[in-house]
Amino acid sequence: MTSITANELKAKGISAIEALLEHQPEAVISVRGKDRFVVMDIEHYHYLRECELDAALAETRADLSTGRFSSFPSSSLGMRQWLMCEARSAGLANTSAQPSSIFAMPFRKAFPTKSGRE
């Protein structure tokens, strides 16, 4: 993966990133000699998100087929997988909305905290 420094980016602007992305799907931005950020074309980002959703769905289906599940997710990872599957079934897999933000409010209302706050 090719890298560009923050100073080069500052001097050349977005055209520097566009030039790097012509030949590869991702580019690294380094700050003070350390790799700090990865940039990519939005289509590549959507492809990676779709792969993540597919992997979560496959893992969930495998858990269901082997009986490794409870009636409601008991861990934060389980909750993430559940939210991702819900987002996919709602047709939100290729949007910029995050599943946690889509389903957080109904979840908080259904399961209020001990203090009663949402």
BALOBA-1460 file (C-alpha; in Angstrom, 3 decimals):
// residues 118
<rec num="1" residu="m" x="0.000" y="0.000" z="0.000"/>
<rec num="2" residu="t" x="1.445" y="3.350" z="-1.003"/>
<rec num="3" residu="s" x="1.753" y="6.094" z="1.573"/>
<rec num="4" residu="i" x="1.442" y="9.859" z="1.390"/>
<rec num="5" residu="t" x="2.575" y="12.230" z="4.104"/>
<rec num="6" residu="a" x="0.259" y="14.730" z="5.727"/>
<rec num="7" residu="n" x="2.514" y="17.514" z="4.416"/>
<rec num="8" residu="e" x="2.186" y="16.234" z="0.823"/>
<rec num="9" residu="l" x="-1.553" y="16.050" z="1.279"/>
<rec num="10" residu="k" x="-1.602" y="19.588" z="2.626"/>
<rec num="11" residu="a" x="0.447" y="20.859" z="-0.323"/>
<rec num="12" residu="k" x="-1.168" y="18.887" z="-3.154"/>
<rec num="13" residu="g" x="-4.681" y="18.466" z="-1.801"/>
<rec num="14" residu="i" x="-7.149" y="15.797" z="-2.820"/>
<rec num="15" residu="s" x="-5.460" y="15.338" z="-6.197"/>
<rec num="16" residu="a" x="-2.614" y="13.535" z="-4.406"/>
<rec num="17" residu="i" x="-5.067" y="10.977" z="-3.023"/>
<rec num="18" residu="e" x="-6.839" y="10.634" z="-6.363"/>
<rec num="19" residu="a" x="-3.503" y="9.904" z="-8.059"/>
<rec num="20" residu="l" x="-2.697" y="7.145" z="-5.549"/>
<rec num="21" residu="l" x="-6.161" y="5.594" z="-5.813"/>
<rec num="22" residu="e" x="-5.879" y="5.298" z="-9.598"/>
<rec num="23" residu="h" x="-3.524" y="2.340" z="-9.141"/>
<rec num="24" residu="q" x="-4.717" y="0.738" z="-5.913"/>
<rec num="25" residu="p" x="-7.885" y="0.564" z="-3.788"/>
<rec num="26" residu="e" x="-6.392" y="2.098" z="-0.612"/>
<rec num="27" residu="a" x="-3.724" y="4.611" z="0.397"/>
<rec num="28" residu="v" x="-2.119" y="5.375" z="3.750"/>
<rec num="29" residu="i" x="-1.618" y="8.873" z="5.145"/>
<rec num="30" residu="s" x="1.356" y="9.151" z="7.466"/>
<rec num="31" residu="v" x="1.775" y="11.810" z="10.105"/>
<rec num="32" residu="r" x="5.256" y="12.480" z="11.500"/>
<rec num="33" residu="g" x="6.555" y="9.263" z="9.956"/>
<rec num="34" residu="k" x="3.820" y="6.996" z="11.360"/>
<rec num="35" residu="d" x="0.950" y="5.504" z="9.373"/>
<rec num="36" residu="r" x="-2.209" y="7.071" z="10.805"/>
<rec num="37" residu="f" x="-5.064" y="6.939" z="8.286"/>
<rec num="38" residu="v" x="-6.301" y="4.855" z="5.369"/>
<rec num="39" residu="v" x="-8.297" y="6.438" z="2.563"/>
<rec num="40" residu="m" x="-10.197" y="4.633" z="-0.149"/>
<rec num="41" residu="d" x="-12.714" y="5.153" z="-2.897"/>
<rec num="42" residu="i" x="-16.305" y="5.109" z="-1.622"/>
<rec num="43" residu="e" x="-17.197" y="2.113" z="-3.813"/>
<rec num="44" residu="h" x="-14.368" y="0.131" z="-2.223"/>
<rec num="45" residu="y" x="-15.589" y="1.178" z="1.230"/>
<rec num="46" residu="h" x="-19.118" y="-0.037" z="0.425"/>
<rec num="47" residu="y" x="-17.670" y="-3.317" z="-0.854"/>
<rec num="48" residu="l" x="-15.744" y="-3.826" z="2.404"/>
<rec num="49" residu="r" x="-18.836" y="-2.998" z="4.489"/>
<rec num="50" residu="e" x="-20.851" y="-5.513" z="2.465"/>
<rec num="51" residu="c" x="-18.160" y="-8.139" z="3.115"/>
<rec num="52" residu="e" x="-18.323" y="-7.364" z="6.834"/>
<rec num="53" residu="l" x="-22.094" y="-7.741" z="6.816"/>
<rec num="54" residu="d" x="-21.871" y="-10.999" z="4.866"/>
<rec num="55" residu="a" x="-19.323" y="-12.381" z="7.353"/>
<rec num="56" residu="a" x="-21.501" y="-11.404" z="10.324"/>
<rec num="57" residu="l" x="-24.537" y="-12.982" z="8.704"/>
<rec num="58" residu="a" x="-22.632" y="-16.202" z="7.925"/>
<rec num="59" residu="e" x="-21.336" y="-16.354" z="11.504"/>
<rec num="60" residu="t" x="-24.831" y="-15.805" z="12.865"/>
<rec num="61" residu="r" x="-26.295" y="-18.495" z="10.632"/>
<rec num="62" residu="a" x="-23.561" y="-20.904" z="11.764"/>
<rec num="63" residu="d" x="-24.340" y="-20.106" z="15.399"/>
<rec num="64" residu="l" x="-28.042" y="-20.676" z="14.798"/>
<rec num="65" residu="s" x="-27.463" y="-23.994" z="13.040"/>
<rec num="66" residu="t" x="-25.295" y="-25.305" z="15.894"/>
<rec num="67" residu="g" x="-27.527" y="-23.975" z="18.665"/>
<rec num="68" residu="r" x="-25.044" y="-21.375" z="19.945"/>
<rec num="69" residu="f" x="-27.476" y="-18.563" z="20.668"/>
<rec num="70" residu="s" x="-29.746" y="-17.078" z="23.289"/>
<rec num="71" residu="s" x="-33.053" y="-15.340" z="22.772"/>
<rec num="72" residu="f" x="-31.267" y="-11.969" z="22.914"/>
<rec num="73" residu="p" x="-27.602" y="-11.024" z="22.427"/>
<rec num="74" residu="s" x="-25.669" y="-11.235" z="25.673"/>
<rec num="75" residu="s" x="-22.431" y="-9.552" z="24.587"/>
<rec num="76" residu="s" x="-21.527" y="-6.363" z="22.801"/>
<rec num="77" residu="l" x="-20.150" y="-8.400" z="19.870"/>
<rec num="78" residu="g" x="-23.413" y="-10.345" z="19.671"/>
<rec num="79" residu="m" x="-25.326" y="-7.068" z="19.750"/>
<rec num="80" residu="r" x="-23.204" y="-5.704" z="16.884"/>
<rec num="81" residu="q" x="-23.879" y="-8.789" z="14.784"/>
<rec num="82" residu="w" x="-27.584" y="-8.617" z="15.562"/>
<rec num="83" residu="l" x="-27.731" y="-4.922" z="14.635"/>
<rec num="84" residu="m" x="-25.819" y="-5.522" z="11.413"/>
<rec num="85" residu="c" x="-28.196" y="-8.298" z="10.384"/>
<rec num="86" residu="e" x="-31.174" y="-6.097" z="11.223"/>
<rec num="87" residu="a" x="-29.714" y="-3.290" z="9.116"/>
<rec num="88" residu="r" x="-29.157" y="-5.664" z="6.228"/>
<rec num="89" residu="s" x="-32.693" y="-7.040" z="6.370"/>
<rec num="90" residu="a" x="-34.001" y="-3.460" z="6.473"/>
<rec num="91" residu="g" x="-32.056" y="-2.671" z="3.279"/>
<rec num="92" residu="l" x="-29.618" y="-0.328" z="5.016"/>
<rec num="93" residu="a" x="-26.414" y="-2.276" z="4.292"/>
<rec num="94" residu="n" x="-25.100" y="0.155" z="1.664"/>
<rec num="95" residu="t" x="-25.989" y="3.405" z="3.397"/>
<rec num="96" residu="s" x="-23.756" y="5.607" z="5.496"/>
<rec num="97" residu="a" x="-26.019" y="5.074" z="8.531"/>
<rec num="98" residu="q" x="-24.469" y="2.903" z="11.205"/>
<rec num="99" residu="p" x="-26.641" y="0.050" z="12.508"/>
<rec num="100" residu="s" x="-26.001" y="1.110" z="16.103"/>
<rec num="101" residu="s" x="-27.435" y="4.569" z="15.439"/>
<rec num="102" residu="i" x="-30.416" y="3.135" z="13.543"/>
<rec num="103" residu="f" x="-31.510" y="0.797" z="16.326"/>
<rec num="104" residu="a" x="-30.123" y="2.471" z="19.447"/>
<rec num="105" residu="m" x="-33.179" y="4.565" z="20.294"/>
<rec num="106" residu="p" x="-35.773" y="1.742" z="20.129"/>
<rec num="107" residu="f" x="-33.397" y="-0.448" z="22.135"/>
<rec num="108" residu="r" x="-32.964" y="2.201" z="24.833"/>
<rec num="109" residu="k" x="-36.716" y="2.661" z="25.130"/>
<rec num="110" residu="a" x="-37.310" y="-1.079" z="25.346"/>
<rec num="111" residu="f" x="-34.514" y="-1.606" z="27.906"/>
<rec num="112" residu="p" x="-34.152" y="1.548" z="30.039"/>
<rec num="113" residu="t" x="-31.207" y="1.862" z="32.411"/>
<rec num="114" residu="k" x="-31.570" y="1.437" z="36.162"/>
<rec num="115" residu="s" x="-31.768" y="5.204" z="36.584"/>
<rec num="116" residu="g" x="-34.703" y="5.307" z="34.161"/>
<rec num="117" residu="r" x="-32.854" y="7.576" z="31.716"/>
<rec num="118" residu="e" x="-32.688" y="6.768" z="28.028"/>
